[in-house]
Amino acid sequence: MTSLARVLEEFGSTLLELVCGELTQREIGGVVIYDPLDEPEVPADALVLGVGLHEDLAGFVTRLGERGALGLVVRAPVTPDADLLAAAEKSGTAVLAFARGASWNHLAGMLRTLSGEGDPYGASGQARSGDLFAVANAIAALLDAPVTIEDRNSRLLAFSSRQDEADPSRVQTILSRQVPVHYTRILEERGVFQAIYRSERPVFVAPLPESGELPRAAIAVRAGDEILGTIWVVVPEPLDEQRGESLYEASKLVAMHLVWQRADADSERRMRADLLSAALGGGPENREAARRLGLRDEPAIVMALTVAPAAAETPAQVGAERKRLADAFAMHLTAAHPRSVTALIGDVAYGVLPLDRGGAEERATLIAGEFLARVGSRLRPLIGVGRLARDGSALTRSRSSAEQALRVLRAGVLDRQVALLDEVHIEALLLELSDLIPQADLPSGPVARIAAYDREHQANLMETLRAWLDAFGDVALASTAMFVHPNTFRYRLRRAASVGGIDLGDPDARLATMIQLRLMAIRAAGRNS
C-alpha cells in the first residue's frame, strides 16, 4: 500500500491539494467511495472519496476520525473555516481538494494503481505494475522535466510531478486522463505518431504556436514488435545523446511494467470470474466465495449480459467487444450500488446487484435499460434480469432465471434487449419444450399435413389456422388481421381442418396445434437471428 503523503507527492497540485490536516506516512488501509444513502464500511486508515459532499464537512470529518480514516477528498474549491480546521486537527483526518473537471472514477483508478500491494518488485525481480507513478517520477528526475506515460490510444497511465511547468494541453490530459482530441488530431496530421512508432530512439516534437503547446520529446514503449504506449517529456530542445539514452533505457522499464500490468489485470479477472462462478453455482463453497467478493447476505439480483451473434464479426472481434462491454457493465453497476460484483464467465458477463426488496426487479430492469441506452456497441447487447434473491443462498436461482431470460433474447423470439424472466416466462417454457422435440419431429400430424398442402398448392391455410387460434376463435377479428372477408376466412378455415384432419371443437387438438405453431415460430426466429 502507499501513504497519504506519497499520494499527494505523486499526484502533485494538478489533481489534489491539501486543505487542512496533517499528511501522515501511515499506509492507506483502503479507498472508499462515500454514499450518503448507503454509508459504506470504512476500514481503518481509509481514504474516503466524498462525491457530492459539501455541507457540514467539519461534522463529517469528526465522524471519520472516530472511525480511524486517514483522509477525506472533496471536490474543489474548499475554503476551510475554523470548525473544519479544528475538526481536522482533532480527528487526525486530513482534508484534500480534488480539482474540478477531473473524474472521480479516474481518481479511484489511479489510487488503486498507486497502492499496489507489497514491494514494487516480486520475488523473481520482475517489476510489478503498481508503481508506474514512481517510474514516471524517476524519469522526470533523470531528465529534469515533467513526464507522462500514455497507452496506444493516448490515454494517461501515469504522470510525474512538476506538471505545473507544462502547458494547458498537459493539464487537461491530467484532469481527464486522456490527451485532448484536438492535440491528438494535430499530431496525427503531422505524422508525429508514425515517426515515433518507426523510431527506437526519442523523437523531438516541435512546439505548436497556434495552440500554445510546448515542445516535447517522445519515445515508443515496445514489447517486441508491439507498441504498448509512449513516454512524453516536456523539454525546450531535442535531448542530447546522454539524456536520449536514459529515456531509451527507461522505456524498457516502462514496457516491463505495462506487460506485467496486463498480466495482473488478466489474473485479477480470472480470479474474480472463478469466485463469482462459485458464488452463483451453489454448493458449500458459495458463501466463502461471496464473502471474498465483498457480497453480504442481503437481497440481490443477478443480471446476465451477452451480445447477439454477428456474422460480419470475427470471433476475436466479438470477444474483444464482449470484454469491453463487461468492463463498462461493471462500472455501471458499481455506480448503481458500490457493493455490486461483475465478472465475465464464458461468453456471459454476470452482475450481482444488491437491491432492496420493494420493486427490486423493476429497478434492476431500469438500470439494465439505462446501461444499454448509454453504451455504444457495433453488436447488439442483451441483458437477462433474474428474480430477486432474498439472501446469498438464493443467488443460484436468480442466476438461473437470468439465464432463462437471456436465452429468450438470444433466440430472437422478441424484439427487445432487456427481459425479466416473469415477462418472458411463456417463451422460456416453449424454448425448453423445443429442446425435447427432435428437429425432424416438428411439425407432425395435422400441422405437417397442412404445411405440405401449403407448399404444394401455394396456399396459406397455416396462416389462417394460426390467425383463428390467436383470435380465440373470433372469425371477425381473425379475418381482419388477414385482410380477407369473413366468409372467405371461414371457407379457408374449414379447408384447413379438412386437410389436416383436425377437430377444431376439441380443446386438446387446438392446444396441440397451437403449441406446434409456437414452436415452429421460435425455431424460425432462431434460424434468422
N, C-alpha and C positions, 0 to 999 in steps of 0.2 A: 504494500500500500504506500501512500505518499502523505505528506503533511500539508496542512493548510498554508504554511509559509511557502512551500515549494509550488503549490498551485498558483499562488499569486506571482511568484517569481517566474514561472514558466509562461503563464498567460499574459503577464505584464498589465499595463494600464489600458491596453486596447480593448480587452474584454471585461476585466474585473478590476475594481478599485476598492480599497479598504475604506469603509465609512467610519467605523469605530470598533473598539475592542482590540484584543491582542492576538497576533498570529503566533500560534504555538508550533513546536516541532513534533507534537504528538501525531501519530498516524491517524488518518481518516478511517473511521470504522464502517463507513458506507455512505452512499449518496441516496438521499430520499427526496422524492417529489411530493410536496405538501398538497393535500386535497382537503379543503375546508369541510366538504360534505362527508368525507370518509377518511378521518385522520389516520395516517399510516403509523405503523410501529416505527419508533425512532431508536435505532441501536446506539450504543454508547459511542461517543466521539463521532457522531454522524454530521455530514454536511447537508443541510436542508435547503432545497430549491423552493423558494416561496413564490410560485407562479401566481400572479394576480394579487399578491399580498401587499397592501399599502397602509391599512388602518391599524392602529394600536400595535405598532411594531414593538414598543417597549414591553408591553404585556406579553406578547408572543415570545420575545427574546428571553424574558424571565422564565416562561414555561419550558422553553427549550433548554435553558440552563439547568432546570430541575431534572430534566431527562438526560443530561450529560452530553448535549450536542456541542460540537466544536464551532460551527458557524452557520449563518443564515445568509442566503443570496437572494436579493430582491432586485427588481428592475430599477435602473437609474431613471431620473435623478433622485437621490435620497439626501435630505438635509437633516442631520441629527440634532434633535433638541436635547434639553437637559435630561429628560426622562429616559430617552434612548441611550444616551451616553452612560447614565448611571446603571441602567439595566445591563448593558454590555459588559461594563466593568465588574459588576457584582456577580453576574451569572457565569462569566468566562466564555461567553458565546460571542464571537466576532460577527459583525455585520458587513457584508460586501455588496457593492452595487454592480449590477450586470448591465452592460452597455445596451442602449436602445438599438433596435434593428437587428440584433443577433437572436438566433433561435435557441430556445430552451432545450430542444432535442439535441441540437449540436453541442451545447454546453455539456449536457449529460453524457453524450458520446465521448467528448474529449476528456472529461473527468475519468470515465471508465478506461480509456486508453492510457491516460497518465498514471492511473493507480493499478497497473499490472502487478499482481501479487509476486512476492519473492524477489530474489536477486535478478537484475536485468539479464544475467547470463545463466543458462541452465548448466546442469552437470556436464554436458557434452562440450561446454564452451561456446555453444551457439547463442547468438543474441536473441533475446525474447522480444516480442512485439510491443510490450507495454511501455517502452521508454523512448519512443520516437521523438518526443519533445526534447528529451535530453540530447539526442543526437543532433537535432536542429540547433540547439544552443551551442553544442560543441563545435559544429561547423561555423556558426556565427562568430564564436570566439577565435577560431582558427583564421578566418578570413577578415575579421573585424568589420562585419557588415550583417544587416538583418537577413534572415533566411526563411524561406517557406519550402515545404515538401508537398508536392501535389501528385495525384494519380493521373492515369492516362486521360481522364475526362476533365482535367483541370479542377477537380475537387480537392479542397485543402485537407491534408492528412495531419500535418504538424507545422508549427512555426516557432521561431526563436523570439527572444526579447528584442527590444530596440525597434519595434515596428513603427514607433512614432517618428522615426527618421525617414520612413518611406513616403510614398505618395498616396493620394486618395484611393486609387485602384487597389493598392495593397491593404489599406484599412478596410475597404469594402469586402475584400476577399476574406479577411479575418472574421468579420462580422457575419457574413453569410455562408462561410465555409465553401465558397465557390468563386472562381475567378469571374469578374463581371463579363457578361456576354459581349459587350462592345469591344472590350480589350482583347478577348479571345478571337473575335472576328478579324480585328486588325492584324493580329499575329498570323492568323491563317492566311489572310490575303497577301501578306508579305512573305509567305513561305518560311516563317521562323520555325514552326514546329517541324517541318520537313528537314530543315538544316540541323536542328537539334537531334532528331532521330537518326540522321545519317552519320553524324559525327560521334566519335567516342570521347572527345575532349570538350571542354566548356565552349559555348558559343556566346559571343557578345551580342546583345540585343540593343540596338541604338535607341536613344530616347524618342518619345513621341510628343513633340512640342504642341501639337494641336490638342492633345488631351491632358497635357501637364504631367505625363508619366516620366519617371526617372529611368535611366538606362539600367540594364540588368545583365548578369551572366547566368547562363542556364546550362544544365547538363542532363542527359537522359539517364534514368536508372534502369539498368538491364539485368535480366536473368537469362543468360544465354542470348538467344535471338529475340526474346520477348521484351518489349518495352513495358515496364511496370509503372513508370511515372517520371517526374522531373524534379530537379532541385533548382530553385531560383534565388539569386543573390543580388541585392541592390548595390551596385558598385558604380563609381563615376567613370571608369575606363576599363578596357579589357584587362583580365587578370594576367599577371606576369607568369612566367613558367613555373615558379615555385608554388604560387597560390593556385594555379591551374592544376598542378599535380595533386595538391592537397584536396581540391574539390573532386578530382577524379577518384582518388582513393576513398573519399567519403561516400561517393555514390555506390561503391561496392558494399560498404557497411549498410547503407540505406536499403539496398537491394536485398541483403540478408534479412533485415528487419521485415520488409514487405512480404518476402516469401514465407517467413515464419508467422507473420500476421495472418496471411491467407490460410496457412495450415491450422493456426489456433482457431480461426473462425469456423473452418470446416469441422474441426474436432468438437467445438462447442455445439454446433448444430447437430452433429451426430449424437452427442450425449443428451441433448435436450430432446431429440426425437426418440431416443431409447427410453428416457424417463417418462415422456408423455405417453408413449405406446404402452408402457407398463401401467401407468395410472389409469388409462382408459380401457385396458384389457381385462380388468378384474384379476382375481387371484390374490394370494396372500401378500404379494409384493406391491400391490397398487397403492396402499396407504403410505408406505415409505417413499415410493416414487413421487406421490403427490406432495408429501412434506418437503422433499428435496427441491421440488419445483416452486415452493412457496404457496401452494394451494391450501386453503383452510377447509375444514369440514363444514361447508356452508352451501346454500343453494347456488347452482351454476348451470350454465347451458353450454353444450358442445356444438360448435359450428364446423362445417366441413367445406373447404374451398378447393376447387379444381378448375381446369379450363376445358372447354369443349374441343373435341378433335378438330384439327385443321389440316386438310390435305396439302395445302400450299407450304406448310412449315415443316422443316426437318425436325427429327427428334431432338437434336441439340438445341435448336431454337425454341422448341416447346419447353424443354427442360429449363433453359435459362429464364424464359418468361414466367414459368411456374415458380421458380425460385424468387424472382423479383417480386411477384405478387404476394408470395408468402411473407417476405420481409415487410412489404407495405401493410399487409393484413395484420402482422404482429404489432406494428406501430399504431395502427388504427384502433385495435382492441385495447392496447395499453392506454391510449388516450381516453377510451371509454371507461376503463377500470384499471387501476395500477397493478392489481394482482392477477390480471389475465395472463394466460400462457399460450403460446403458439409454437408449432413445430411442423415441419414438412415430413410426412411419413409416407414413403412411396410416392404416388402422384397426387396425394391429397394433403393439403395444409389443414391441420386441426387446430381449432382455438377453443380454449376453455374460458368462458366469460362469467365471473361471479355476478349474480344479479339478485335483487330482492324478489320475493315470490309474486307480489302483485303485478300482473301484466308483464312478467319477465319475458315470455316468449314473443309477445308483440314488440317489446323493446329490443330484443335481440334481432328480430326481423328488420326493424327500422335501422339499427346500426349496420346490419349487412347491406341494406339498400343504400345507405349513405356512403359506405365504402365503394360500392360499385359505381356510384354517381361521381365519385371523386377520382378514382384510379383510371388511368388511361392504359389501354391494352389493345394490341392488334388482334388478340384472341378474344374469346368470349368467356369471361369468368363466370362460374356458377357457385352458389353457396346454398348448402342444405343446413337448415336450422333444426336442432334436435329438441326434444322435450326437456322441460326443466328437471334437473336432478336435485332432489331435496338435500342431499349430502354427498360426500365423496364416494360412498359406496354405490351410488346410483349413476356415476359418470359413464359406466359401461353401457347402460340402457340409453342414456342421452346420446352417446356416440352412435349406437345402432340406429336410432331414429334419424339422426342427422345423415347417416349414410344412405338410409332408405329414401329420404327426401332428395338427396343429391343424385341418387340413381335415376329418379324420375326426371330430373332436369337433364341429365346426361343422355337419357333415352330420346330426348326431343319431343316428348309427348305434349308438353305445354310450352307456350311461347313466353317464358319468363326466366329470370336468372336467380331469383331467391325464392325458396319454398320452405315452409314449415310442414312437418310431416302431417299434421292434422288437416292441412289444406289440400294435400295430395294423397290422402290415405287410400282412396279407391284406386288411383293409378299405381300406387306401390303394390297393392294386393294383386292387381292384374299382371304386373311385371313378375311377381313371384309365381303366379299361376302359369305364366308363359314359359317360365323355366322348366316346368314339369311336363310340358307338352312338346314332343319332338317336332322339328320343323316340317317333316313330311305329313304329320297328322293334322295340320291346320291349313285350310279348312277341311272339314269332314262332314259326312252325312248330307242333310238337306242343303246346308250352306255351300258345300262343294258342288252339288248338282246345279245350284243356281249360278255359281261363279262360272262353271263350264258352259252353261247355256248363254250367259252374257258374252263370253269370249267368242263363241261360235256364231251368234246371231247379232253381235254388236248392240246388245240390249243393255238396259240399265235396271234390271229387276232387283239387283242387290241394293242399289241406292234407294229404290222405292221401299224395300223392306226395312232398310235402316232408318229412313225418314219416318216411317209409320211407328216403329218401335221407340224412336227418340221422342215422338209426339204423344206417346202413351195411347196410341190408337185413335187419336184425333185426326180424321181424314182431312178436315178443312185446314188445320194447321200444317199438316204434313204436305199437302198438295201446294199450299202457298210457298213453303220452303223450297219445293222443287219447281215452282213456276209452271204448273200444269193445272188443267181443270180437274175438279174433284172427281168427275165421272171417269176421266182418263186415268186418274190415280187409282180409283177403285178397280178398274179393269187390270192395271198392271199388278196391283197387289194380289188379286185372285190368280193371275197368271204365275206370279212368284210362288204362291202357296201350292199351286198345281204342279209346277216344275220341280220344286223341292220336296213335295210331299209333306208339307208342314201343316199341322192343325193349329191355326192361329188362335183358336179358342182355348188351347191347352197352355196354362201358365208355365209349366215346366218346359214345353217346347219353345215358348217365347224367351224364357230365361236362357236356355242353352244357345239359342240363336244369337241373342244379344251379346252373350259372353264371347262367342266366337268372333263376332264382328268387331268387338272392342279389342280383342287380342290381335286380330289381323291389322287393325289400325295402329296399334302400338308397335308391332313388328315393322310395318311400313315406315313409321316415323323413325325407328331406329336405323333402318337402311338408308334413309335420306339425310340423317343428321351427320 
